[in-house]
Amino acid sequence: MVGGEGVSTVRNSRPDGEDTCRSCGAMIVWVRLVAANGEHRPHPLDSVPKSDGTIERKRGKTSGTWYGRVIPPVERNGRNLYRSHFATCPEAQAWRTS
């Protein structure tokens, strides 16, 4: 399992977690990604996994919530993983918090 159960779901426009970036209009998917303080925070990913991605996306077994986990480079082995939309969105800087 990628994340803890019982965490409320993130804002999704569709049950599959897909949404549209409010800045650039790209299709994205939402996950709960573990933050530095151990909390699961909403995080946007590009909607299509790629060979240069770094984040695994899995649905919680009982909650249906999508969770993300950064995969260490040694474990990627050419897998198609998701990229953080913060890394690819041309307007990402506007969403960053200090």
N, C-alpha and C positions, 0 to 999 in steps of 0.2 A: 504494500500500500504506500502511496506517495505522501498523503497528508492525513491529518487526524479527522475523525468523524465528528459530527455534531457542530461543525463550523457553518455559520449561515452562508448561503450561496451568494456569489457576486452578482452584480447587475448583468443580466443577459437579456438580449432581445429575443432569443430563440432557445429552445430547450437544449440544443447541441452546444450552447456556449458561444455561438457566433454572434458577432456584432459588427458595427462599422465604426472606424476611428472617427471621432468628432473633429479631429484636426485635418487629416489628409484624405479621409473617405475610404481608406483601404479596408478590406475585410480583415477582421481580427477574431481571435478567440480568447476568452478569459479563463484564468486559472487562479487558484489560491496558491501563492508561492511563499515559502518560508522566508520571513524577514530576519534581519540580524538579531532582533530581540526574541525570536522564536515564534512570533505570531504569523498566522497565514494572512497575507495581504493580497488584495486583487491585483493582478498583473496581466497586461495585454500581451498576446503573442501574435506573430504573423499567422494567418490562418492555414498555411500549407507548410508541412515539415520539409526541411531541406537537409542536404548532406553537411552543411556548415552550421546547423543548429546546435544548441547546447542544452535545451530544456525538454525533458520528458513530460508528457501530458497524460494523466490517467484519471478515470472517474472513480470516486469513492464507492466502495462496495455497498454501503447502506444508505448514504445520503444522496448520491447522484451528483454531488459537487465535483467539479473538475479541479484537480490539484496538479501543481507543477513542481518539478525537482530538477535542479541543475545537475547534469551528469558530468563527472570528472572526465577530462580528456582521455585518460587511459581506458575508460569504459565505453567510449563512443563508438569505436570500431566501425566507422562508416555508416552508422545508423542514421536514418532520417529523423531528426529531432526539430523541435520548434525554435525559432529565433524570437528573442524579446522584441516587441514592436518598438520599444524605446530605442533600440539599436538601428532600426530601419526607417522610422517615421521622420520625415523632414521637419516636423514641428515638435519633436520630442522635448526639446529644451523648455518649451512653454509649460510642460507638465511636471518637470522635475521639482522636488521639494528640497529645501536646504537641510 
